[in-house]
Amino acid sequence: MNASDSSAPLDLAQTRQRIDAIDREIQQLIAERARWAQQVGKAKGELKAAVDYYRPEREAQVLRMVIDRNAGGPLSNEEMVRLFREIMSACLAQQEPLKIGFLGPEGTFSQQAVLKHFGHSIKGLPLATIDEVFQEVAAGNADFGVVPIENSSEGTVNSSLDLFVTSPLKICGEIELRVHQHLLARSGRLEDIERVYSHPQSLGQCKAWLRANLPKAERIPVSSNAEAARRARNADDAAAIAGETAAHIYGLKVVSRSIEDRPDNTTRFFVIGRELFPASGHDKTSLLMSVKDKPGALYELLTPFAEQGLSMTKIESRPARTGKWEYVFFVEVEGHVEDPRMSGAIAAAAARAAELKVLGSYPVALL
Amino acid sequence: MNASDSSAPLDLAQTRQRIDAIDREIQQLIAERARWAQQVGKAKGELKAAVDYYRPEREAQVLRMVIDRNAGGPLSNEEMVRLFREIMSACLAQQEPLKIGFLGPEGTFSQQAVLKHFGHSIKGLPLATIDEVFQEVAAGNADFGVVPIENSSEGTVNSSLDLFVTSPLKICGEIELRVHQHLLARSGRLEDIERVYSHPQSLGQCKAWLRANLPKAERIPVSSNAEAARRARNADDAAAIAGETAAHIYGLKVVSRSIEDRPDNTTRFFVIGRELFPASGHDKTSLLMSVKDKPGALYELLTPFAEQGLSMTKIESRPARTGKWEYVFFVEVEGHVEDPRMSGAIAAAAARAAELKVLGSYPVALL
């Protein structure tokens, strides 16, 4: 029986009995699911840690099915996906849980991205720099790392991208997270503010708002939003742009809330790991390519992908750090390296490039 | 079919098909549960916000059933309870989600307690002081508040208890949370440390460790562990006792991990709200009583509870703040005010007390 087709309304006690019966079934099924998840581990040999079981392509497939089935509601896709992430997270953590490195401290957008993607049955390792996230994953102290890669209004986080040039790590997932920026100040009064501190990314995300509301204030870029809040604490004429957390840590008042110019302001993160995973059926491939002579040579490198009908979702050029890499291009193409069209295009591009590196093939972010 | 009684082992693809089928059932049931939860709302009239549906006694009953049924595993009680808290949290948040005030910033033990108890489908309001948590709940800006009340090694958080003397708010839940304390310092070397900053509660929780490992160091109590970390940042001979979060926010190294004297170091929190809720079947009642003349009169006040066979789980005396309250006692008794034995004992005690106030009856903490 279904709540919506009950002819006569049940009283509270009867409704609760129905819910109890449903809970009993849900619980049996979760326990059964956990037992089958153990079986998957055994099918792969006698493994010990969650990292040996974790398959991002499989998780993406499971969650896509969840969304497909969720058409009738009543819960939103976000809520239903969140519940299934937690169920998978708990099933996976029956052995030693996944260790995930991220740019700390706790309470950052990076931590939110970790929990959104991996659920709560994990061990989070907050680290001081993006560089350290790469190092800890490479050294095996973290199973995976989560690093910010670009913002929908402000573009690429270049420091993350540059690390891929020399790192042996692979991209095995992407995460998209909505972010809100606030104007914070000690006084709490807009009219007192003559200087605004923030990370350059955040200043950029709020450019139009600043122009409209604080046209005369000086904009001072600093290393992080937390550092901005710390500085704003010391003067009555200073403000910071940062998240809610920073306001509370540094005892600042929220002068204006959600001042990001675009209401869909989203930050994208990469999940980095030590190996490539199989295709999930809806994937992207990130490539790093260099040409020795001139930027114009890029077109030649891209032709093989166009010929195979593979669409490019992003291209970004970076100055090379060594003489060897004169231009470095980060390219994202829809598809997986397992796809023969993709592997063919990569081979053709590799023949023309000074260097070509597959950074990873990974499921497209879900929600 | 069950994973454990499969005679021939299935291959990976077959196992995944089984899991897909289970997920389909789980999802249908969660959606059905969400629809029934809406029905509960309708049965109570046309209500709008989650606070109108939230019934702590019912949640406690549901989770006790979850634990009873979980005997066979394979997931731990903690994990299974966590999943059901999230399912209930999502079902409840179909309308406007619960707003929960707590002692901020984000990343504090108080926030952990909020999420443990209410799940993630809530809106958390980090506040600057315990006093503000009381105010925001009283004013209706928060539906419930979560305040620390005592620690297993260090005893009562008196500032919280004192607020109940004058507050009209009711206790409608308790939460128990394991907490770990770390020794943090800029240098990271134990031999450099001559001063240790921390909240008095935390210093107390690590007394034996400090005596054994830093017998000569000065112990300096400060207002919060975050403040301790902030101070330790400025000198090479200073350390702080605080949680993981503070280490990352203030860029300190963990000199020694989990230095709390008792491995079961637990902090207890109260959930405060504006009304009393019905009995869950396994409840506690918190009372505040005063006697006008002498402390000895307390015995008389307690007699009615003993006579009714109601056992006392805690008693705490506090200096009165007004002349009117010469002694104030906080007493916790097993049972609910709805129980006639409890109401009888309360009436008898009230007749003898200068003043008696029922602070709340609430489900005993689960895990």
Interface residues (C-beta under 8 A of the other chain):
Chain A: N2 A3 S4 S6 P9 L10 D11 L12 T15 R16 R18 I19 D20 I22 D23 R24 E25 I26 Q27 Q28 L29 I30 A31 E32 R33 A34 R35 W36 A37 Q38 Q39 V40 K42 A43 K44 R58 V62 M65 V66 R69 N70 G72 G73 P74 L75 E79 M80 R82 L83 F84 E86 I87 A90 C91 A93 Q94 G104 P105 E106 G107 H120 S121 P126 A128 A226 E244 T245 H248 I249 G251
Chain B: N2 A3 S4 S6 P9 L10 D11 L12 T15 R16 R18 I19 D20 I22 D23 R24 E25 I26 Q27 Q28 L29 I30 A31 E32 R33 A34 R35 W36 A37 Q38 Q39 V40 K42 A43 K44 R58 V62 M65 V66 R69 N70 G72 G73 P74 L75 E79 M80 R82 L83 F84 E86 I87 A90 C91 A93 Q94 G104 P105 E106 G107 H120 S121 P126 A128 A226 E244 T245 H248 I249 G251
